[in-house]
Amino acid sequence: LKAQARLAVVLVIVMAMCGSSSRSASLVGGGLPVAFFAAVTLGKGSALDRTVGSFEPFVWPSDPPADIPFEKSALFTSLEFTGRYVKYADADTWFPSWAADGSLLSTWTDGKVGDQGAASSCASPGCLSTTGFASALGDDPFHLNITGIGTFPASPSPYHGRYPSASLAFNGTWFYGTYMLDNEKHQPGRRLAGTGAAGHRHLSSISFSIPRALPLCIPCLQWHLVLRHLHAGQREPPAWPTPGRHRRSRVLWQLVHPRAIRRLPNVCGPRPVVARTTAACRWVCWWPLRRVSGGQPHGQGLVDVKFGAIHVVDLGRELEHAPAADPEPSTPFVYVVGHGASQNSSPESWMQGSDVYMARVAPSADAVNDRSAWEFYAGHGEWSRNGVSAAQSLISWGNRTGVTTITYVPAVKRFIMCVSTPTWSPFTTREFDTYLLESEHIHGPFRYITYMRAFGPQAYFVNIPSKFVSASLDPGDGSLKLMLSYSANFAMPGSHPNPPGSGYGWVLQEVKLHTRTVAEWV
């Protein structure tokens, strides 16, 4: 694919944050997968400047929550930032795929790449979302020649935004997937300030609204008021009103001591966070939150989504490291993962879920667009063609999943999963946590490598480009060197970047995954 000519892109794996009448969503919201051939008008192909920086190396302290459901990795011991980073462009949503010619082909949106601009948010009637295409040439991640190839306009109707998610270069075809978000009802205490700018990603399959009454604010004393939903006929209510079941409920305010708030069940899900603090906790304010829409646009029903936004498992150039279980090496599957939930009390958004699911299909336009060709991971190493309802969780952790990517690392024969999730559930304009898992098999079981609280402090779309993973362990310290790819701080532009270099754009951070000695794990 060259920037000097027109580019025909197969837009496939198009995902909508919507569902069928059952609690589990269909792959594309109840209909057949949507795909079409698109002629994309190319821009001038302007290359990008880069920002390179350095800082003192450090090991990020792993601080997993007490309820972490994964065992600790027996191979990896810690994650160290080497202090080298680079940032490109003023846009986010970078999911690079390693093409046969050695280039990286990536999605992007909500910003500019060279002289090209794209904006995925689109709330006004008749407007079009635009998503971007870019190529990155070079073998040194710190000196890439990034070129904007073009942009593609498409209607997100009846939703309010179309965002890139899946990207795969294979056999001369670039597979490019998008998903839809409903931005009408969004973040508690936030108003949609416009369209097309950074910072307009909001809750989708769960949304909240603020009542007309003023929020309740009290001094930050030794006791706190917390919000609970109490349903008729239930002693212990679910975290949120049950999707798809409209039952009478009332709001209960309860005084809780700070030491007990973490142990209080069913308050905003497994992670009870209902307070926003300001001015060094001089005041605490609460808004009574209510679930107003989900699964369908504009509040048309409440359902849970299994594949909210999907991402292609990075199996190297041309899927060269496809799992051995695939039928033939010459015809590998393309695997995708997506976050969602199986419990109807779980908050879901573009950045949050409680489960991760996996599907696979042959990497051809015909197969991707044939609903019956998709296979869904059904648990215990089994796959099913009985639709999304058959999909079982790859991993499950209440309210602590979110944007998920997986990369295969040949040097250690491991699949490494990156998961980003809100630090304060369910707020998606505050800090995000990121954790890494590893497994010998694509479907697990997974063990945790590290849990990084407030990474970025608001890093999202974290992935590991296979092109920049070391082919072998460092002979000196036994570490595995790779690049963490992400964007950060779209809603926290004034925050202190942590680690340094984190910011809005395409960030590549060089890290080392330290391992035990070969004798300990081989």
C-alpha positions as CSV (number, residue, x, y, z in Angstrom):
1,L,0.0,0.0,0.0
2,K,1.6,3.2,-1.1
3,A,0.7,6.8,-0.3
4,Q,1.5,7.9,-3.9
5,A,-1.6,6.1,-5.3
6,R,-5.3,5.8,-4.5
7,L,-5.9,3.2,-1.8
8,A,-8.8,0.7,-1.8
9,V,-9.4,-0.3,1.8
10,V,-11.7,-3.1,2.8
11,L,-13.7,-1.7,5.8
12,V,-14.5,-4.9,7.7
13,I,-15.1,-6.0,11.2
14,V,-17.3,-3.0,11.8
15,M,-18.4,-3.0,15.4
16,A,-21.3,-1.2,17.0
17,M,-21.7,-0.6,20.7
18,C,-25.2,-2.1,20.6
19,G,-26.9,-5.4,21.3
20,S,-29.7,-7.8,20.4
21,S,-32.8,-8.3,22.5
22,S,-30.8,-10.7,24.7
23,R,-28.2,-9.7,27.2
24,S,-25.4,-10.6,24.9
25,A,-24.8,-8.4,21.9
26,S,-24.5,-9.6,18.4
27,L,-21.2,-9.0,16.7
28,V,-22.5,-5.9,15.0
29,G,-25.6,-5.1,16.9
30,G,-28.1,-7.7,15.8
31,G,-27.5,-7.6,12.0
32,L,-25.0,-9.1,9.7
33,P,-21.4,-7.7,9.8
34,V,-21.2,-4.6,7.8
35,A,-18.5,-4.2,5.2
36,F,-18.0,-2.2,2.0
37,F,-15.2,-1.3,-0.4
38,A,-14.2,2.3,-0.1
39,A,-12.2,4.5,-2.4
40,V,-10.2,6.8,-0.1
41,T,-8.9,10.1,-1.4
42,L,-5.3,10.5,-0.4
43,G,-3.8,13.6,1.1
44,K,-0.5,15.1,0.3
45,G,1.3,12.4,2.3
46,S,3.0,14.8,4.7
47,A,5.5,13.3,7.0
48,L,5.4,14.0,10.7
49,D,7.9,15.6,13.1
50,R,8.7,13.7,16.2
51,T,9.3,14.5,19.9
52,V,12.1,12.4,21.5
53,G,12.9,12.6,25.2
54,S,14.6,10.8,28.0
55,F,14.4,10.4,31.8
56,E,16.0,8.3,34.5
57,P,15.1,4.6,34.2
58,F,12.7,3.2,36.9
59,V,10.7,0.1,37.7
60,W,7.0,0.8,37.9
61,P,5.8,-0.5,41.3
62,S,3.1,-3.2,40.7
63,D,0.2,-2.5,43.0
64,P,-2.7,-4.9,42.1
65,P,-6.0,-4.7,44.0
66,A,-6.6,-7.3,46.6
67,D,-9.3,-9.0,44.5
68,I,-7.1,-9.7,41.5
69,P,-8.2,-13.0,40.1
70,F,-4.9,-13.9,38.3
71,E,-1.9,-15.7,39.6
72,K,1.5,-13.9,39.5
73,S,3.6,-14.7,36.4
74,A,6.3,-17.2,37.1
75,L,8.3,-15.8,34.1
76,F,8.2,-12.0,34.4
77,T,9.1,-10.2,37.6
78,S,8.8,-6.5,36.8
79,L,8.4,-3.8,34.2
80,E,11.1,-1.2,33.8
81,F,10.9,2.0,31.8
82,T,14.3,2.6,30.2
83,G,13.8,6.3,30.1
84,R,13.6,6.6,26.3
85,Y,10.4,7.6,24.5
86,V,9.1,9.3,21.4
87,K,5.8,10.9,20.5
88,Y,4.3,11.4,17.0
89,A,1.3,13.4,15.7
90,D,-1.5,15.1,17.5
91,A,-4.1,12.3,17.2
92,D,-5.0,9.2,19.1
93,T,-6.3,5.6,18.5
94,W,-3.1,4.1,17.0
95,F,-3.3,0.4,16.4
96,P,-0.4,-0.5,14.1
97,S,-0.2,-3.7,12.0
98,W,3.0,-5.1,10.5
99,A,2.6,-5.3,6.7
100,A,4.5,-7.6,4.4
101,D,6.7,-4.8,3.1
102,G,7.9,-4.0,6.6
103,S,5.8,-0.9,7.1
104,L,3.3,-0.4,9.9
105,L,-0.2,0.5,8.9
106,S,-2.2,2.2,11.6
107,T,-5.6,3.7,12.4
108,W,-5.9,7.1,14.0
109,T,-8.5,9.8,14.7
110,D,-9.5,12.9,16.6
111,G,-6.7,15.1,15.6
112,K,-4.2,15.8,12.8
113,V,-1.6,13.7,11.0
114,G,0.5,16.1,8.9
115,D,-2.0,18.2,7.0
116,Q,-4.9,15.8,7.4
117,G,-7.5,15.9,10.1
118,A,-10.1,13.5,11.4
119,A,-12.9,13.7,14.0
120,S,-14.8,10.7,15.1
121,S,-17.4,12.4,17.3
122,C,-20.5,13.4,15.3
123,A,-23.6,14.4,17.2
124,S,-25.5,16.7,14.8
125,P,-28.0,15.3,12.4
126,G,-26.5,14.4,9.0
127,C,-22.9,14.8,10.0
128,L,-20.1,12.4,9.1
129,S,-17.4,10.9,11.3
130,T,-14.0,10.7,9.8
131,T,-11.3,8.2,10.6
132,G,-7.7,8.3,9.5
133,F,-5.1,6.0,7.8
134,A,-1.4,6.3,8.2
135,S,1.8,4.3,7.4
136,A,5.0,4.3,9.5
137,L,8.2,3.4,7.7
138,G,11.5,2.5,9.4
139,D,13.0,-0.1,11.7
140,D,13.9,2.3,14.5
141,P,10.8,3.3,16.5
142,F,12.5,6.6,17.5
143,H,13.0,7.6,13.8
144,L,9.8,6.5,12.0
145,N,8.7,8.3,8.9
146,I,4.9,8.6,9.5
147,T,2.7,9.6,6.6
148,G,-0.9,10.4,6.6
149,I,-2.4,8.2,3.8
150,G,-6.0,9.6,3.9
151,T,-9.2,9.8,5.8
152,F,-12.6,8.2,5.3
153,P,-16.0,9.8,6.1
154,A,-18.9,7.7,7.2
155,S,-22.1,8.2,9.0
156,P,-22.3,6.9,12.6
157,S,-26.1,7.3,12.6
158,P,-28.0,6.6,14.8
159,Y,-25.0,6.8,17.1
160,H,-22.9,9.9,17.7
161,G,-19.4,8.7,16.8
162,R,-17.5,6.2,14.8
163,Y,-14.0,5.2,16.1
164,P,-11.3,3.0,14.7
165,S,-10.5,-0.3,16.6
166,A,-9.4,-3.2,14.5
167,S,-6.4,-3.0,12.1
168,L,-4.8,-5.9,10.2
169,A,-2.5,-5.9,7.1
170,F,-2.6,-9.3,5.5
171,N,-2.0,-10.7,2.0
172,G,-2.3,-7.3,0.3
173,T,-5.5,-6.3,2.1
174,W,-5.8,-3.8,5.0
175,F,-8.6,-4.7,7.3
176,Y,-9.9,-1.7,9.1
177,G,-12.6,-1.9,11.7
178,T,-14.7,0.8,13.4
179,Y,-17.2,0.8,16.3
180,M,-19.9,3.3,17.2
181,L,-20.5,5.3,20.4
182,D,-23.6,7.1,21.6
183,N,-22.3,10.4,23.1
184,E,-25.7,11.9,24.0
185,K,-25.6,10.9,27.6
186,H,-22.1,10.7,28.9
187,Q,-19.9,11.6,31.9
188,P,-21.4,12.6,35.2
189,G,-20.9,16.3,35.7
190,R,-19.6,16.8,32.1
191,R,-21.2,18.5,29.1
192,L,-20.4,17.7,25.5
193,A,-18.4,20.8,24.6
194,G,-18.4,20.2,20.8
195,T,-17.3,17.7,18.3
196,G,-14.1,16.7,16.6
197,A,-11.7,17.7,19.3
198,A,-9.7,15.6,21.7
199,G,-11.5,14.7,24.9
200,H,-14.9,13.6,23.6
201,R,-14.9,9.9,24.4
202,H,-17.8,9.2,26.7
203,L,-19.8,6.4,28.2
204,S,-21.8,4.5,25.6
205,S,-23.5,1.2,26.5
206,I,-24.0,2.7,30.0
207,S,-24.8,6.4,30.3
208,F,-25.7,8.6,33.2
209,S,-27.5,11.9,33.6
210,I,-27.5,14.6,36.2
211,P,-30.8,15.5,37.8
212,R,-31.9,19.1,37.8
213,A,-31.4,19.3,41.5
214,L,-28.0,20.6,42.7
215,P,-25.4,18.0,43.8
216,L,-25.1,17.3,47.5
217,C,-21.9,18.7,48.9
218,I,-20.7,18.2,52.5
219,P,-17.4,18.8,54.3
220,C,-14.9,16.0,54.0
221,L,-15.3,14.7,57.5
222,Q,-14.9,11.2,59.1
223,W,-18.2,9.9,57.6
224,H,-19.3,10.0,54.0
225,L,-22.7,9.8,52.3
226,V,-22.8,7.1,49.6
227,L,-25.4,6.3,47.1
228,R,-27.1,2.9,46.9
229,H,-29.9,1.7,44.6
230,L,-32.5,-0.4,46.5
231,H,-34.9,-2.4,44.4
232,A,-38.3,-3.6,45.5
233,G,-38.1,-7.1,46.9
234,Q,-34.3,-7.2,47.3
235,R,-32.3,-6.7,50.4
236,E,-29.0,-6.2,48.5
237,P,-29.5,-4.3,45.3
238,P,-27.2,-4.7,42.2
239,A,-24.8,-2.0,41.5
240,W,-27.0,-0.5,38.8
241,P,-30.6,-1.1,37.7
242,T,-30.8,-4.3,35.9
243,P,-30.5,-3.8,32.1
244,G,-33.6,-4.8,30.2
245,R,-35.7,-5.1,33.3
246,H,-37.6,-2.0,34.4
247,R,-38.3,-2.4,38.1
248,R,-39.2,0.1,40.7
249,S,-36.3,1.4,42.6
250,R,-35.5,4.1,45.1
251,V,-32.2,5.8,46.0
252,L,-30.8,5.3,49.5
253,W,-28.2,7.6,51.0
254,Q,-26.2,6.0,53.7
255,L,-23.5,7.2,56.1
256,V,-20.3,5.1,55.8
257,H,-17.0,5.4,57.6
258,P,-14.0,5.9,55.3
259,R,-12.4,2.7,56.5
260,A,-15.5,0.7,55.6
261,I,-16.3,2.2,52.2
262,R,-14.0,-0.2,50.3
263,R,-15.8,-3.2,52.0
264,L,-19.3,-1.9,51.2
265,P,-20.8,-4.2,48.5
266,N,-22.9,-3.2,45.5
267,V,-22.0,0.5,45.5
268,C,-21.1,1.4,42.0
269,G,-20.1,-2.2,41.4
270,P,-17.2,-4.1,43.0
271,R,-15.3,-0.8,43.2
272,P,-17.4,1.7,45.2
273,V,-16.5,5.1,43.9
274,V,-19.3,7.7,44.0
275,A,-17.5,10.8,45.3
276,R,-15.6,13.4,43.4
277,T,-13.1,15.3,45.6
278,T,-11.7,18.7,45.1
279,A,-9.4,21.2,46.9
280,A,-7.5,18.5,48.8
281,C,-10.7,16.9,50.0
282,R,-12.2,20.0,51.6
283,W,-15.5,19.2,50.0
284,V,-17.0,16.1,48.7
285,C,-19.9,16.2,46.1
286,W,-22.2,13.4,45.0
287,W,-24.6,13.3,42.1
288,P,-27.5,10.8,42.2
289,L,-26.7,8.7,39.1
290,R,-29.2,6.8,37.2
291,R,-28.7,4.4,34.3
292,V,-30.6,6.0,31.3
293,S,-29.5,4.2,28.2
294,G,-27.5,1.3,27.0
295,G,-27.0,-1.1,24.1
296,Q,-29.4,0.8,21.9
297,P,-29.1,4.4,20.7
298,H,-30.9,7.1,22.6
299,G,-32.0,5.0,25.5
300,Q,-33.9,2.4,23.5
301,G,-33.5,-0.5,25.9
302,L,-30.8,-1.8,28.3
303,V,-28.6,-4.7,27.2
304,D,-25.1,-5.9,27.9
305,V,-22.4,-6.0,25.2
306,K,-19.8,-8.7,24.8
307,F,-17.7,-7.3,22.0
308,G,-17.9,-3.5,22.6
309,A,-14.7,-2.6,20.7
310,I,-12.6,-5.2,19.1
311,H,-8.8,-5.3,18.5
312,V,-6.8,-7.7,16.3
313,V,-4.4,-10.0,18.1
314,D,-0.9,-9.1,16.9
315,L,0.6,-12.3,15.6
316,G,3.5,-10.6,13.8
317,R,4.0,-9.8,10.2
318,E,1.4,-11.5,7.9
319,L,0.1,-13.5,10.9
320,E,3.4,-15.5,10.9
321,H,2.9,-16.7,14.5
322,A,-0.6,-18.0,14.2
323,P,-1.3,-20.6,16.9
324,A,-0.4,-24.2,16.0
325,A,-4.0,-25.2,16.5
326,D,-5.0,-23.4,13.3
327,P,-6.0,-25.7,10.5
328,E,-3.1,-24.9,8.2
329,P,-0.2,-22.5,8.5
330,S,-0.9,-21.2,5.0
331,T,-4.5,-20.2,6.0
332,P,-4.3,-18.9,9.6
333,F,-7.1,-17.3,11.5
334,V,-7.3,-13.7,12.4
335,Y,-8.1,-13.5,16.1
336,V,-9.9,-10.5,17.7
337,V,-10.6,-9.6,21.4
338,G,-13.1,-7.3,22.8
339,H,-14.3,-6.2,26.3
340,G,-17.8,-6.4,27.6
341,A,-19.8,-8.0,30.3
342,S,-21.9,-11.1,31.0
343,Q,-23.5,-9.8,34.2
344,N,-26.3,-7.3,33.7
345,S,-25.2,-5.2,36.7
346,S,-21.8,-4.3,35.2
347,P,-21.0,-0.8,33.9
348,E,-19.9,-0.9,30.2
349,S,-18.2,1.8,28.2
350,W,-15.5,2.3,25.5
351,M,-13.1,2.0,28.4
352,Q,-14.7,-0.4,30.9
353,G,-16.2,-3.8,31.2
354,S,-16.0,-6.9,33.4
355,D,-15.0,-9.6,30.8
356,V,-12.9,-10.1,27.7
357,Y,-14.1,-12.2,24.8
358,M,-12.3,-13.6,21.7
359,A,-13.4,-14.6,18.2
360,R,-11.6,-15.7,15.1
361,V,-12.2,-15.9,11.3
362,A,-10.3,-16.6,8.1
363,P,-8.6,-13.3,7.0
364,S,-10.6,-12.7,3.8
365,A,-13.2,-10.1,3.0
366,D,-15.8,-12.7,2.2
367,A,-15.2,-14.6,5.5
368,V,-15.1,-11.6,7.7
369,N,-18.5,-10.5,6.3
370,D,-20.0,-13.9,6.6
371,R,-21.6,-14.2,10.0
372,S,-21.6,-18.0,9.9
373,A,-17.8,-18.0,9.3
374,W,-17.0,-16.5,12.7
375,E,-16.0,-18.8,15.6
376,F,-16.3,-17.7,19.2
377,Y,-14.2,-18.9,22.1
378,A,-16.6,-21.0,24.2
379,G,-14.3,-21.9,27.1
380,H,-12.0,-24.8,27.9
381,G,-10.1,-24.5,24.7
382,E,-13.3,-25.0,22.6
383,W,-14.6,-22.8,19.7
384,S,-18.2,-22.4,18.6
385,R,-20.0,-21.1,15.5
386,N,-23.3,-20.7,17.3
387,G,-23.1,-16.9,17.5
388,V,-22.0,-14.4,20.1
389,S,-24.3,-15.9,22.7
390,A,-21.9,-18.9,22.8
391,A,-18.9,-16.7,23.6
392,Q,-17.5,-17.3,27.1
393,S,-15.1,-15.0,28.9
394,L,-11.4,-15.2,28.1
395,I,-10.8,-13.4,31.4
396,S,-13.2,-12.0,34.0
397,W,-12.8,-9.3,36.6
398,G,-15.7,-7.3,37.9
399,N,-15.5,-3.7,36.5
400,R,-11.8,-4.0,35.9
401,T,-11.5,-4.9,32.2
402,G,-11.5,-2.3,29.4
403,V,-9.6,-1.7,26.2
404,T,-7.8,-5.0,25.5
405,T,-5.0,-5.9,23.1
406,I,-2.8,-9.1,22.8
407,T,0.6,-9.6,21.1
408,Y,2.5,-12.8,20.6
409,V,6.2,-12.7,21.7
410,P,8.3,-15.4,20.1
411,A,11.3,-14.8,22.3
412,V,9.5,-16.3,25.3
413,K,6.7,-18.1,23.5
414,R,4.1,-16.0,25.3
415,F,0.9,-14.1,24.5
416,I,1.0,-10.7,26.4
417,M,-2.3,-9.0,27.0
418,C,-2.6,-5.3,27.8
419,V,-5.8,-4.1,29.6
420,S,-6.6,-0.5,30.5
421,T,-9.5,0.3,32.8
422,P,-10.7,3.3,34.8
423,T,-9.0,3.9,38.1
424,W,-12.2,5.3,39.5
425,S,-15.1,3.3,38.2
426,P,-17.1,4.2,36.1
427,F,-15.5,7.6,35.4
428,T,-13.8,7.7,32.0
429,T,-12.4,11.2,32.1
430,R,-10.1,10.5,35.1
431,E,-7.1,8.3,35.6
432,F,-6.7,4.9,34.0
433,D,-5.0,1.8,35.3
434,T,-3.1,-0.6,33.0
435,Y,-2.1,-4.2,33.7
436,L,-0.3,-6.8,31.7
437,L,-1.0,-10.5,31.6
438,E,0.8,-13.4,29.9
439,S,0.0,-16.9,28.8
440,E,1.5,-19.8,26.8
441,H,-1.8,-20.1,24.9
442,I,-3.9,-17.6,23.1
443,H,-7.0,-18.4,25.2
444,G,-5.2,-18.5,28.5
445,P,-5.0,-19.2,31.4
446,F,-3.4,-15.8,32.0
447,R,-1.1,-14.7,34.8
448,Y,-0.4,-11.1,35.7
449,I,3.0,-9.4,35.1
450,T,2.3,-6.0,36.6
451,Y,-0.5,-3.7,37.6
452,M,0.2,0.0,37.0
453,R,-2.1,2.3,38.8
454,A,-2.8,5.7,37.1
455,F,-0.4,4.9,34.3
456,G,-0.1,8.0,32.1
457,P,-1.9,9.0,34.4
458,Q,-4.6,8.5,31.8
459,A,-3.1,6.1,29.2
460,Y,-5.5,4.3,26.9
461,F,-5.3,2.1,23.8
462,V,-2.2,0.4,25.1
463,N,-0.7,-2.1,22.8
464,I,2.7,-3.8,22.0
465,P,3.6,-3.5,18.3
466,S,5.2,-6.9,17.4
467,K,7.7,-5.2,15.1
468,F,9.5,-3.6,18.0
469,V,9.7,-6.6,20.3
470,S,13.3,-8.0,20.7
471,A,13.9,-11.3,19.0
472,S,15.7,-12.6,22.1
473,L,16.3,-11.9,25.7
474,D,19.0,-9.6,26.7
475,P,22.1,-11.8,27.4
476,G,23.2,-9.4,30.2
477,D,20.1,-9.1,32.5
478,G,17.7,-11.6,30.9
479,S,15.1,-8.9,30.1
480,L,12.8,-8.6,27.2
481,K,12.8,-5.2,25.5
482,L,9.8,-3.9,23.7
483,M,7.8,-0.7,23.0
484,L,4.6,0.2,24.8
485,S,2.3,2.0,22.3
486,Y,-0.5,4.3,23.7
487,S,-2.1,7.7,23.9
488,A,-2.7,9.6,27.1
489,N,-4.4,12.4,28.9
490,F,-7.2,13.3,26.4
491,A,-9.3,14.6,29.3
492,M,-6.4,15.5,31.6
493,P,-4.2,17.7,29.4
494,G,-2.8,19.7,32.4
495,S,-1.8,16.6,34.4
496,H,1.8,15.7,35.1
497,P,2.8,13.0,32.6
498,N,3.7,9.8,34.3
499,P,5.9,8.3,32.9
500,P,7.4,11.4,31.2
501,G,6.5,11.7,27.6
502,S,2.9,10.5,28.1
503,G,0.5,12.8,26.2
504,Y,-2.0,13.1,23.5
505,G,-0.6,11.6,20.3
506,W,1.1,8.3,19.5
507,V,3.5,7.6,22.3
508,L,6.1,4.8,22.2
509,Q,7.8,4.1,25.5
510,E,10.8,1.7,25.6
511,V,10.4,-0.8,28.4
512,K,12.1,-3.9,29.7
513,L,10.1,-6.9,31.1
514,H,12.5,-8.5,33.6
515,T,12.5,-12.3,33.8
516,R,13.7,-14.9,36.1
517,T,16.8,-16.8,35.1
518,V,16.4,-19.3,32.3
519,A,17.0,-22.2,34.8
520,E,14.1,-21.0,36.9
521,W,11.4,-21.0,34.2
522,V,12.5,-23.2,31.3
